[in-house]
Amino acid sequence: MEESGSVDSVESLCSSTTTRSDRSSGPRVSDTELRSKAKAVEKVYKDPSKDELPLLPEELVQDSAKDVTYICPFIGPVRGSLTVTNYRLFFRCTDREPVFGLDLPLGGLSRVEKIGAASSRGDVSYGVVCKDMRNLRFVHKEPENSLKKSVFEVLMKFAFPVSNNMSLFAFEYKQVFPENGWKVYDPLAEYKRQGLPNESWRISKVNDHYELCDSYPATLFVPVTITDEELRRVSSFRAKGRIPVLSWIHPESQAAVVRASQTMVGQNGRRCKEDEKLLQAIMDANAQSHKLFIFDARPSVNAAANKMKGGGFESEDAYQNAELVFLDIHNIHVMPTPETKLSLSIGNCIFIVIYFLFYLF
């Protein structure tokens, strides 16, 4: 079995794969597959002579280190220089052809952690976990001057500015756009694109000053048979005032997607006739519909438990012609777990692929 450090470059890895796999009885791995795997981590730079890092306005170099080793999962250890600015992490290697580097905005980093203690040679190793599930590892020597902060400390500071009582780089950069950002999205133009208003849906300005619901837009589309006064009564029955309002409508079938928060039925099974009328009006707005599907994103157990806190869900007895479906999506504190498992699975798959390739060749 060959060691990962024995592979000279991405190109040599790809070319050796073709020739050796032709002579072997195992499955063939194409050049394209290997190149795509390598380029998923390495960004190839076409101009090897350009040593300066192109900085954005207000972007400042905070620290740099030479003789840094990047442990590439595809071509093995790569030596180069590492630069940390208040916006990005930049690794550049000039010892290989073609010259390549890593250009990572710090906002894309999820976690930075040291791996083990410093070696007897003074080397320190740390891993960078990206939000796109990449795991990068760097090794370099600690600074000789004990008063100087290490690259690791500088990276931790600028990768997580809010935790260090600093402003985000966007507020330093202050990019100027030719258009007014507040007018990029025009809700009336968007609804007009969907064919609204029409004989079934009307514009409501009941939330014009965000008094009904501060997390809803000022312009709402509701069934024409529902008055603004009825909407106000519905808002007191829905969590945080998030009444059922139109999000999207099919231009031909008139099938609609409506959003809302949970009902505040509580343990006593409280009802609201205006809310029941509103949901019936939503179904009646589509002449082809004879049933209203209510999708509750929570697990049914969580929805039932919310009744103890005054919340709850729509009862099929109170809402005629409605069918309640629980989607069993757990809350925000539980959802990161599948992402972590997926990240570990991807890492294991990469390791298996590399192990297989070096065993095969």
KERO-137047 format. One record per residue: chain; z, x, y of N, C-alpha, C in turn. Coordinates in steps of 0.001 Angstrom, whole numbers. Each point is the difference from the previous one (the first is absolute). Example, Ala and Ser with C-alpha at 12.3 -4.5 7.8 and 13.67 -1.06 7.14 Angstrom:
2
{r A {7800 13190 -5690} {0 -890 1190} {0 900 1200}} {r A {-720 -350 1050} {60 820 1190} {730 -770 1090}} 
This chain:
361
{r A {0 846 -1195} {0 -846 1195} {0 879 1242}} {r A {-830 -305 974} {-76 783 1219} {1030 -479 1001}} {r A {491 918 814} {905 -366 1074} {-795 -553 1164}} {r A {646 -894 788} {-705 -625 1113} {-418 1016 1042}} {r A {748 1094 144} {-332 982 1012} {-1231 808 -332}} {r A {-508 -103 -1238} {-1158 795 -379} {-1304 -596 481}} {r A {17 -1209 496} {-1217 -628 507} {-218 458 1428}} {r A {-1186 539 311} {-240 617 1296} {-256 -1004 1101}} {r A {-693 -1074 -264} {-336 -950 1049} {-390 -1323 -610}} {r A {-180 -985 881} {-447 -1311 -459} {-1372 117 -639}} {r A {-880 800 623} {-1355 139 -502} {-7 647 -1386}} {r A {824 1065 -180} {17 669 -1292} {588 -898 -1068}} {r A {995 -803 382} {587 -939 -950} {-1043 -1005 -453}} {r A {-783 -498 959} {-1017 -995 -341} {-1103 603 -862}} {r A {-454 1215 358} {-1095 601 -746} {431 391 -1398}} {r A {1236 528 -133} {467 388 -1324} {215 -1216 -877}} {r A {330 -1119 621} {195 -1226 -764} {-1287 -410 -695}} {r A {-1110 97 718} {-1273 -442 -549} {-412 855 -1187}} {r A {74 1326 171} {-489 882 -1051} {886 -59 -1234}} {r A {1313 -5 190} {894 18 -1149} {10 -1337 -721}} {r A {-82 -1075 751} {28 -1302 -651} {-1268 -227 -804}} {r A {-1115 659 408} {-1228 -116 -769} {169 621 -1384}} {r A {831 1061 -74} {174 695 -1265} {1111 -609 -841}} {r A {799 -893 598} {1127 -572 -735} {-367 -1350 -562}} {r A {798 -434 -950} {-237 -1303 -613} {771 -1102 697}} {r A {861 356 976} {818 -982 698} {-796 -741 1046}} {r A {629 -965 673} {-681 -778 1037} {-353 866 1192}} {r A {-1129 -260 591} {-485 797 1120} {516 -557 1319}} {r A {471 891 869} {448 -373 1338} {-1046 475 990}} {r A {-549 -892 783} {-1111 342 879} {470 764 1228}} {r A {-960 706 638} {290 713 1239} {477 -964 1076}} {r A {-632 -1162 70} {330 -967 1050} {1441 -465 -101}} {r A {469 -234 -1225} {1369 -464 -188} {1011 1040 460}} {r A {-252 1270 -355} {935 1049 396} {-22 230 1500}} {r A {-1185 -31 597} {-87 204 1446} {710 -1119 755}} {r A {-155 -1232 -487} {646 -1120 682} {1511 109 -91}} {r A {515 507 -1136} {1444 179 -139} {507 1072 956}} {r A {-752 1093 91} {430 1088 873} {-69 -400 1460}} {r A {-1066 -690 387} {-173 -366 1400} {919 -1128 421}} {r A {640 -653 -958} {996 -1003 361} {1211 653 636}} {r A {223 1279 -284} {1136 715 569} {-448 996 1059}} {r A {-1092 715 -249} {-465 1020 937} {-1102 -539 897}} {r A {119 226 1286} {-1051 -353 942} {-803 1268 273}} {r A {-1269 1 -382} {-813 1206 108} {-472 188 1435}} {r A {185 1197 520} {-427 314 1356} {-1261 853 -58}} {r A {-1000 -419 712} {-1310 638 -69} {-116 1230 886}} {r A {961 231 898} {-97 1118 937} {1141 978 -250}} {r A {-179 981 -905} {1082 923 -334} {394 905 1156}} {r A {-890 193 962} {284 935 1086} {915 -590 1063}} {r A {190 -1304 -28} {809 -652 1031} {1456 -1 -430}} {r A {804 871 618} {1395 145 -391} {933 -906 793}} {r A {-410 -415 1189} {882 -787 842} {68 -1445 -479}} {r A {1195 -544 65} {201 -1397 -356} {-349 -868 1204}} {r A {-975 -897 -123} {-345 -870 1132} {1125 -992 264}} {r A {628 112 1153} {1149 -840 333} {-418 -1194 845}} {r A {691 -1097 -194} {-195 -1181 829} {740 188 1320}} {r A {-328 -786 1013} {778 65 1243} {1480 -262 -277}} {r A {863 816 580} {1454 -80 -157} {482 421 -1387}} {r A {-914 463 -852} {432 517 -1304} {368 1471 158}} {r A {1191 367 -439} {510 1356 175} {407 584 -1345}} {r A {-314 1271 -198} {414 692 -1216} {1505 242 66}} {r A {718 -440 -1024} {1453 137 -37} {447 1197 -832}} {r A {-746 310 -1036} {349 1145 -839} {-1176 307 -916}} {r A {-26 1216 -500} {-1046 403 -938} {553 1064 -928}} {r A {-609 124 -1138} {426 997 -983} {-1228 535 -716}} {r A {-12 1298 -217} {-1084 628 -739} {462 293 -1427}} {r A {-950 342 -823} {288 314 -1396} {732 -1155 -682}} {r A {-518 -1213 233} {541 -1204 -630} {-846 -321 -1225}} {r A {637 -394 -1067} {-715 -370 -1225} {33 -1511 -170}} {r A {-1182 -574 -107} {-125 -1426 -284} {-301 -151 -1487}} {r A {846 -740 -708} {-183 -189 -1443} {-965 -1157 -206}} {r A {-1274 330 -104} {-1022 -1033 -179} {3 -479 -1449}} {r A {34 -1306 -242} {37 -499 -1382} {-1315 176 -742}} {r A {-1067 433 700} {-1310 103 -633} {-472 1437 -173}} {r A {260 865 980} {-506 1370 -90} {1114 1029 43}} {r A {1248 -449 -99} {1113 927 -65} {483 457 1364}} {r A {846 1046 37} {566 489 1260} {-1071 498 959}} {r A {136 -376 1267} {-936 410 1049} {818 545 1162}} {r A {-329 1200 452} {733 614 1113} {-722 -248 1315}} {r A {793 -197 1049} {-578 -228 1311} {1080 -82 1055}} {r A {-324 -616 1118} {950 -155 1102} {311 -1472 206}} {r A {1223 -264 439} {461 -1372 209} {418 -163 1454}} {r A {-514 -1040 642} {327 -281 1398} {540 -1419 114}} {r A {1085 -145 747} {591 -1313 244} {-44 -273 1496}} {r A {-620 -1111 376} {-10 -431 1392} {857 -1254 119}} {r A {49 -556 1181} {733 -1257 157} {-814 -1195 -478}} {r A {-1165 275 -606} {-842 -1080 -523} {-395 194 -1458}} {r A {-185 1256 -442} {-565 206 -1327} {572 1224 -698}} {r A {-268 39 -1315} {228 1180 -819} {-1376 528 -383}} {r A {-224 1297 258} {-1329 569 -217} {124 1254 -851}} {r A {-622 -25 -1173} {-31 1179 -876} {-1436 484 -92}} {r A {-176 1317 137} {-1344 569 -16} {-18 1235 -890}} {r A {-996 52 -867} {-184 1150 -880} {-1363 619 277}} {r A {-24 1312 196} {-1261 699 275} {-358 979 -1107}} {r A {801 19 -1070} {-241 951 -1087} {-999 -512 -1021}} {r A {-435 -1238 152} {-907 -590 -978} {-1272 -473 678}} {r A {-1017 -168 -785} {-1252 -568 481} {-287 -1269 -786}} {r A {-245 -1134 650} {31 -150 1452} {1430 -66 528}} {r A {153 331 1272} {1308 -84 640} {433 -1459 43}} {r A {1245 -256 -328} {466 -1385 42} {1407 -56 579}} {r A {422 -1191 326} {1329 -179 561} {489 -1415 -189}} {r A {1246 -210 343} {617 -1325 -16} {347 -377 1430}} {r A {-414 -1162 422} {267 -480 1353} {692 -1354 -142}} {r A {1328 -15 85} {771 -1206 -271} {742 -466 1242}} {r A {-313 -1169 536} {826 -559 1081} {1424 -218 -501}} {r A {976 371 797} {1393 -102 -430} {416 -1447 -246}} {r A {-693 -930 635} {314 -1403 -233} {-328 -453 -1408}} {r A {-785 806 -725} {-348 -338 -1371} {962 557 -1026}} {r A {1070 675 466} {974 569 -927} {1123 -994 -255}} {r A {343 -143 -1249} {1073 -913 -389} {1319 729 -206}} {r A {-76 1214 -531} {1224 738 -299} {-299 1490 -51}} {r A {939 809 474} {-92 1456 -86} {1310 491 -593}} {r A {-75 773 -1069} {1229 418 -669} {-149 1396 -569}} {r A {1093 756 49} {9 1328 -596} {77 -125 -1515}} {r A {-661 939 -673} {-18 7 -1458} {745 1242 -472}} {r A {1201 -181 -491} {796 1122 -474} {538 841 1143}} {r A {710 1069 -351} {558 916 989} {-971 1141 253}} {r A {259 754 1075} {-852 1139 321} {79 1040 -1112}} {r A {-1145 614 -319} {-37 996 -1063} {583 1316 493}} {r A {127 963 -926} {539 1311 357} {-903 729 983}} {r A {-1278 -375 44} {-936 626 939} {1 -691 1357}} {r A {836 -1017 145} {65 -711 1272} {-1018 -1108 128}} {r A {-671 -362 -1093} {-989 -1076 43} {690 -1359 -25}} {r A {-526 -915 778} {510 -1365 9} {-1142 -935 -357}} {r A {291 -996 -811} {-1017 -942 -461} {398 -1408 420}} {r A {-965 -761 489} {286 -1384 366} {-1214 -875 -272}} {r A {277 -1259 -245} {-1045 -962 -305} {-195 -985 1133}} {r A {-1235 -422 183} {-365 -983 1015} {-598 -1203 -724}} {r A {672 -1133 96} {-475 -1231 -629} {-684 -846 1068}} {r A {-1279 -295 -221} {-781 -760 980} {32 -1489 -323}} {r A {-282 -801 1001} {8 -1449 -178} {-1180 -485 -834}} {r A {-1011 863 -188} {-1117 -359 -871} {226 520 -1417}} {r A {1269 353 -307} {460 394 -1337} {-381 1422 -388}} {r A {-512 788 926} {-223 1413 -302} {1329 747 49}} {r A {160 964 -882} {1176 854 -20} {-456 1441 182}} {r A {354 598 1137} {-428 1354 326} {1198 939 -63}} {r A {-241 1223 -445} {1093 965 -123} {-396 1312 655}} {r A {915 549 807} {-229 1250 707} {1132 973 -316}} {r A {-345 1285 -17} {984 1063 -213} {-250 1085 1036}} {r A {1054 445 682} {-134 1112 944} {1364 635 206}} {r A {35 1124 695} {1243 729 222} {768 -599 1169}} {r A {1323 65 -95} {849 -431 1101} {-169 970 1168}} {r A {156 -472 1252} {-129 908 1145} {1072 1081 -28}} {r A {-409 1226 367} {953 1115 11} {1070 -196 1062}} {r A {-386 -587 1132} {958 -258 1074} {791 -1260 -343}} {r A {1275 142 -272} {818 -1135 -427} {154 -1045 1095}} {r A {-240 384 1274} {131 -947 1101} {-1228 -896 118}} {r A {-1098 405 -602} {-1237 -766 81} {7 -1109 -1049}} {r A {-361 -1195 414} {-55 -1112 -937} {-1140 211 -989}} {r A {212 -425 -1223} {-1034 125 -1016} {-1073 -1054 221}} {r A {-1164 235 -602} {-1085 -971 91} {447 -1336 -576}} {r A {827 63 -1035} {510 -1224 -621} {785 -839 1006}} {r A {875 638 771} {804 -729 988} {-872 -581 1107}} {r A {-984 773 438} {-908 -481 1041} {-813 -1182 -520}} {r A {-457 104 -1242} {-775 -1080 -601} {838 -1265 -127}} {r A {1242 138 -418} {895 -1151 -123} {223 -667 1355}} {r A {69 799 1034} {268 -534 1339} {-1167 -812 530}} {r A {-1210 536 -113} {-1150 -655 617} {-688 -1002 -930}} {r A {267 72 -1298} {-559 -993 -916} {744 -1325 113}} {r A {1264 66 428} {820 -1207 128} {649 -17 1382}} {r A {-812 -182 1049} {510 111 1372} {1056 -1039 351}} {r A {-144 -1214 -499} {953 -1057 352} {1395 349 -498}} {r A {84 581 -1201} {1296 396 -555} {625 1146 782}} {r A {-818 716 773} {492 1127 799} {16 -321 1492}} {r A {48 -1301 312} {75 -464 1394} {-1156 535 849}} {r A {-1185 5 -585} {-1201 438 702} {-1011 -1138 18}} {r A {-924 72 928} {-1039 -1021 77} {-1150 348 -933}} {r A {-738 -1005 -417} {-1164 219 -842} {-1086 730 787}} {r A {-854 719 -726} {-1044 781 664} {-941 -889 814}} {r A {-177 -1231 -428} {-903 -908 714} {409 -170 1459}} {r A {1311 48 264} {477 -160 1372} {-186 1282 813}} {r A {-167 1122 -688} {-321 1248 689} {-1508 99 235}} {r A {-748 -434 -981} {-1461 88 55} {-580 -938 1058}} {r A {510 -1234 25} {-405 -1006 990} {-1516 -150 73}} {r A {-582 -292 -1151} {-1451 -155 -51} {-452 -1166 873}} {r A {-1064 210 734} {-546 -1016 899} {-1240 -611 -645}} {r A {-17 -1314 -100} {-1122 -709 -604} {-808 -701 1089}} {r A {-1295 -157 -214} {-842 -628 1032} {292 -1480 195}} {r A {573 -663 -1038} {259 -1425 130} {1500 -268 58}} {r A {351 -1169 486} {1392 -428 61} {434 -446 -1390}} {r A {967 707 -575} {427 -292 -1359} {542 -1401 -189}} {r A {567 -576 1054} {549 -1350 -108} {-1100 -1051 -111}} {r A {-1235 394 294} {-1100 -959 -35} {-1000 293 -1116}} {r A {339 944 -869} {-898 315 -1112} {-134 -1210 -920}} {r A {1122 -664 -245} {-20 -1191 -853} {136 -1242 866}} {r A {-976 -871 -92} {13 -1264 728} {156 -1122 -1021}} {r A {1177 -625 -83} {216 -1026 -1032} {-954 -1178 116}} {r A {-314 -413 1218} {-912 -1133 164} {-1397 337 -514}} {r A {-444 1240 257} {-1312 419 -495} {-7 69 -1524}} {r A {1109 441 -583} {88 84 -1458} {-20 -1391 -625}} {r A {760 -928 565} {-3 -1361 -542} {-1356 -677 214}} {r A {-646 311 1112} {-1332 -550 250} {-980 493 -1053}} {r A {170 1256 -411} {-847 556 -1053} {169 -779 -1305}} {r A {1198 -545 -211} {275 -774 -1204} {-356 -1480 159}} {r A {-561 -350 1158} {-427 -1381 211} {1076 -914 533}} {r A {974 561 700} {1107 -779 548} {-29 41 1528}} {r A {540 -1042 637} {596 -1212 -587} {-1065 -957 -530}} {r A {441 -910 -872} {-902 -1024 -526} {740 -1332 -55}} {r A {-537 -950 -730} {599 -1338 -5} {1336 -49 -740}} {r A {332 1063 -751} {1244 -6 -776} {1068 944 545}} {r A {-415 1039 732} {940 1009 493} {-125 141 1511}} {r A {1153 144 656} {24 111 1454} {801 1225 437}} {r A {-186 383 1253} {775 1086 594} {1322 -558 514}} {r A {1076 728 -274} {1310 -372 535} {541 1154 833}} {r A {511 -329 1175} {609 994 889} {1523 -122 4}} {r A {540 -600 -1061} {1439 -216 -57} {772 1323 -14}} {r A {-674 1072 -430} {656 1314 -50} {-550 935 1075}} {r A {-481 -588 1088} {-674 774 1045} {895 1095 575}} {r A {1294 -255 102} {946 986 543} {896 578 -1103}} {r A {-431 -143 -1241} {704 549 -1166} {1428 -542 -119}} {r A {207 -1198 484} {1327 -602 -85} {215 -708 -1334}} {r A {-1073 -517 -582} {121 -677 -1288} {241 1016 -1118}} {r A {-801 1073 5} {114 1050 -1020} {-464 1312 620}} {r A {909 960 142} {-355 1250 679} {-831 935 -861}} {r A {-176 -314 -1288} {-831 836 -873} {-1356 -633 -294}} {r A {-311 -1101 665} {-1299 -668 -121} {-815 237 1272}} {r A {-1326 -81 -95} {-827 131 1210} {159 -1211 910}} {r A {-479 145 1221} {121 -1095 971} {-930 -1155 -333}} {r A {-1149 304 -601} {-987 -1028 -339} {114 -351 -1475}} {r A {252 -1270 -289} {150 -465 -1376} {-1000 -1110 -280}} {r A {-453 -80 -1259} {-859 -1102 -419} {755 -847 -1014}} {r A {64 -1297 287} {739 -947 -831} {-859 -1248 -189}} {r A {336 -858 -973} {-759 -1248 -177} {49 -870 1252}} {r A {-1087 -699 270} {-107 -814 1223} {983 -1164 11}} {r A {475 -407 -1169} {902 -1154 -67} {1453 361 276}} {r A {287 1277 219} {1370 455 239} {183 329 1476}} {r A {1041 -563 604} {269 237 1421} {851 1253 182}} {r A {33 493 1234} {815 1182 300} {1488 -289 -173}} {r A {410 -1211 290} {1410 -359 -172} {385 57 -1478}} {r A {-892 -438 -856} {268 82 -1438} {54 1457 -457}} {r A {-818 845 601} {30 1420 -344} {1344 623 377}} {r A {567 -426 1109} {1311 520 415} {1078 -384 -1010}} {r A {-94 -1203 -527} {983 -436 -997} {-191 758 -1314}} {r A {-1250 280 -337} {-267 770 -1215} {554 1416 131}} {r A {-88 577 1199} {456 1377 199} {1491 154 -279}} {r A {775 -1055 238} {1436 69 -277} {291 -113 -1495}} {r A {-1017 -370 -777} {160 -161 -1446} {-565 1200 -768}} {r A {-707 879 697} {-597 1174 -633} {713 1265 480}} {r A {199 953 -905} {697 1244 334} {-707 716 1141}} {r A {777 399 1006} {-486 714 1180} {-1090 -765 747}} {r A {-45 -1313 -195} {-942 -835 729} {-1446 157 -422}} {r A {-239 618 -1143} {-1376 246 -444} {-564 -1238 -682}} {r A {-590 -856 799} {-547 -1262 -479} {-1308 244 -755}} {r A {-440 -933 -837} {-1299 144 -665} {-1146 -58 1015}} {r A {-760 1084 117} {-1136 72 925} {-1199 594 -732}} {r A {-1170 -296 500} {-1238 441 -638} {-211 1503 179}} {r A {-368 669 -1098} {-351 1419 51} {-1496 209 -204}} {r A {-595 -789 -904} {-1427 157 -312} {-525 -1300 -572}} {r A {-1275 -280 258} {-624 -1204 -535} {-1417 326 -457}} {r A {-382 -545 -1136} {-1350 226 -513} {-985 -820 825}} {r A {-1094 611 456} {-915 -712 903} {-709 -1188 -639}} {r A {-109 -27 -1325} {-730 -1087 -653} {932 -973 -719}} {r A {850 517 -883} {862 -892 -780} {1209 -488 788}} {r A {306 669 1125} {1166 -333 822} {1326 280 -705}} {r A {-50 757 -1099} {1237 435 -650} {742 926 954}} {r A {1289 -225 160} {769 717 1017} {1122 821 -623}} {r A {301 1120 651} {1169 811 -334} {979 -148 1154}} {r A {1192 -476 -309} {1023 -275 1008} {1227 845 -310}} {r A {617 547 1021} {1198 814 -203} {1229 -696 572}} {r A {1148 299 -581} {1260 -574 480} {1150 765 -640}} {r A {1192 -197 530} {1199 586 -593} {663 -1033 -911}} {r A {1107 382 -614} {688 -898 -914} {644 -1172 743}} {r A {140 -1092 -709} {685 -1166 564} {1508 221 -42}} {r A {704 -608 946} {1458 138 74} {657 -1238 -612}} {r A {-213 -181 -1302} {531 -1191 -668} {1479 142 -326}} {r A {439 1235 -297} {1406 226 -308} {428 -627 -1313}} {r A {1302 26 -257} {540 -525 -1255} {-57 -1519 -62}} {r A {-20 -647 1155} {29 -1464 35} {-1388 -627 -88}} {r A {-1033 826 -124} {-1350 -545 -126} {-489 -688 1260}} {r A {240 630 1136} {-409 -572 1283} {-1513 -213 31}} {r A {-428 -1068 673} {-1422 -307 118} {-385 -155 1468}} {r A {-1306 139 249} {-532 -162 1355} {-1295 -796 -109}} {r A {8 -1224 500} {-1181 -856 -145} {-1198 555 765}} {r A {258 691 1132} {-1106 599 759} {-657 1133 -785}} {r A {815 771 -728} {-552 1082 -809} {-821 -567 -1155}} {r A {499 -1046 -620} {-737 -639 -1092} {-1311 -598 512}} {r A {37 -575 1197} {-1213 -564 593} {-1011 1097 314}} {r A {492 1149 470} {-885 1108 352} {-733 526 -1233}} {r A {709 185 -1102} {-654 497 -1210} {-988 -1013 -563}} {r A {314 -1283 122} {-941 -1024 -444} {-1248 12 883}} {r A {191 219 1309} {-1136 59 926} {-885 1206 -291}} {r A {610 1099 -435} {-774 1193 -356} {-903 -297 -1194}} {r A {528 -721 -983} {-817 -362 -1154} {-1087 -997 395}} {r A {343 -957 863} {-974 -1014 419} {-1115 592 856}} {r A {245 1175 604} {-1024 625 840} {-1217 420 -808}} {r A {173 123 -1309} {-1113 314 -893} {-259 -1220 -870}} {r A {-1093 -690 266} {-296 -1248 -709} {-221 220 -1491}} {r A {-333 1237 -390} {-272 278 -1406} {1265 346 -784}} {r A {1128 125 708} {1232 435 -652} {872 -1194 -374}} {r A {576 82 -1195} {918 -1041 -459} {1345 589 -417}} {r A {167 1298 209} {1267 647 -329} {204 1177 941}} {r A {1251 196 375} {365 1119 869} {796 1009 -821}} {r A {-517 1219 -96} {703 1057 -725} {869 779 980}} {r A {1278 103 -314} {941 766 817} {377 1252 -793}} {r A {-432 1157 491} {299 1265 -668} {1208 642 674}} {r A {1080 105 -749} {1219 650 482} {20 1406 -583}} {r A {-28 1017 867} {-126 1380 -470} {1223 482 -769}} {r A {1129 -659 145} {1244 468 -621} {74 -362 -1484}} {r A {862 700 -745} {348 -487 -1335} {785 -1304 136}} {r A {-120 -884 -959} {677 -1297 82} {1519 153 73}} {r A {530 1036 -663} {1452 229 29} {457 326 1420}} {r A {-767 847 699} {350 355 1378} {-85 -1209 917}} {r A {-1033 -824 -201} {-161 -1183 841} {1161 -966 -190}} {r A {434 -158 -1252} {1133 -887 -274} {1283 563 601}} {r A {155 1331 -63} {1197 628 567} {46 -156 1511}} {r A {-1163 -58 638} {-43 -160 1456} {521 -1358 451}} {r A {60 -953 -908} {575 -1302 354} {1468 142 381}} {r A {673 970 -606} {1410 233 310} {172 487 1436}} {r A {-1069 575 568} {51 514 1369} {-657 -960 994}} {r A {-332 -1195 -470} {-609 -983 889} {-1500 -67 -85}} {r A {-618 886 -789} {-1453 1 -143} {-440 -871 -1155}} {r A {-1083 424 -660} {-457 -758 -1152} {-1507 -63 -102}} {r A {-499 -1095 -560} {-1434 -161 -211} {-350 -1481 -24}} {r A {-1295 -287 45} {-471 -1380 33} {218 -680 -1355}} {r A {530 -1186 46} {182 -788 -1216} {-1251 -833 -248}} {r A {-483 4 -1225} {-1198 -770 -324} {264 -1502 78}} {r A {1268 -382 -40} {334 -1422 160} {-161 -432 1457}} {r A {335 908 929} {-89 -339 1424} {-1415 155 533}} {r A {-755 924 -576} {-1361 268 475} {-993 -520 -1040}} {r A {-544 -1155 287} {-923 -642 -923} {-1300 808 -108}} {r A {-568 -20 -1193} {-1284 675 -270} {64 1510 254}} {r A {1192 567 -122} {170 1441 204} {484 646 -1292}} {r A {-480 1204 -252} {425 767 -1178} {539 1345 466}} {r A {1227 297 -381} {666 1230 414} {-182 1073 -1066}} {r A {-471 1176 425} {-240 1125 -911} {742 1220 536}} {r A {881 577 -821} {713 1219 387} {-794 1220 -480}} {r A {-203 960 906} {-808 1181 -310} {823 1154 -565}} {r A {1326 -137 9} {889 1006 -611} {-168 1395 591}} {r A {-185 81 1314} {-50 1299 677} {1403 306 523}} {r A {547 1122 -415} {1360 343 393} {51 453 1453}} {r A {1210 103 524} {154 327 1415} {-333 1459 276}} {r A {64 377 1262} {-454 1314 447} {820 1134 -605}} {r A {1251 -273 -386} {851 1054 -545} {-351 312 -1452}} {r A {-654 -934 -669} {-364 194 -1404} {-1432 486 -138}} {r A {-887 -382 926} {-1421 309 -121} {-332 1487 -15}} {r A {747 903 703} {-357 1426 -80} {88 582 -1403}} {r A {754 -626 -908} {154 539 -1347} {-1333 98 -744}} {r A {-848 -1055 -15} {-1309 146 -657} {-846 1099 615}} {r A {101 181 1329} {-766 1065 648} {454 1363 -499}} {r A {1320 158 -157} {525 1263 -512} {-478 246 -1423}} {r A {13 -1047 -819} {-459 141 -1379} {-1482 348 -51}} {r A {-788 -620 888} {-1430 301 53} {-230 1448 401}} {r A {781 472 990} {-132 1385 445} {310 967 -1132}} {r A {1068 -280 -759} {351 864 -1127} {-1077 -41 -1073}} {r A {-580 -1179 -224} {-1052 -133 -1008} {-1223 816 386}} {r A {-362 -60 1304} {-1149 774 474} {265 1488 -173}} {r A {1229 430 348} {352 1406 -153} {-79 442 -1449}} {r A {477 -849 -916} {-60 333 -1425} {-1437 60 -495}} {r A {-843 -916 504} {-1409 -8 -404} {-698 1277 455}} {r A {297 436 1243} {-602 1236 515} {413 1180 -861}} {r A {1293 39 -374} {489 1095 -835} {-705 -5 -1354}} {r A {-172 -1180 -590} {-653 -105 -1305} {-1451 453 93}} {r A {-693 -400 1084} {-1399 395 176} {-117 1511 125}} {r A {870 610 823} {-39 1454 183} {312 707 -1315}} {r A {1017 -486 -713} {376 598 -1280} {-1169 -83 -976}} {r A {-662 -1153 -16} {-1124 -199 -913} {-1161 931 346}} {r A {-282 139 1312} {-1124 833 420} {218 1457 -375}} {r A {1212 511 265} {255 1399 -302} {93 239 -1509}} {r A {433 -1004 -740} {27 128 -1456} {-1421 -10 -559}} {r A {-853 -817 637} {-1375 -147 -474} {-838 1229 307}} {r A {267 610 1179} {-864 1103 420} {674 1350 -190}} 
